[in-house]
Amino acid sequence: MSLAQVVYNITTDNEFADQWQLDPETALAESGLHLSREELAFLSTGIKNGRNGSNGNLRLSELA
């Protein structure tokens, strides 16, 4: 559930998304969320790859 909540927060909460860009672990801690190292790596890699060559908007389908 946490992974889904993090993705939801990134796409709907600008403050969370901005903090995620700066420091994902702090964004998680401040929101009371926890991801495993594997989930954090997956999400960070998916977001980075999803934004390469795009207009900066991220779709959930790009993370898969």
Secondary structure, DSSP 8 states (H G I E B T S, - for coil): -HHHHHHHHHHH-HHHHHHHHH-HHHHHHHHT----HHHHHHHHHHHHHHHTTS-S---GGGT-
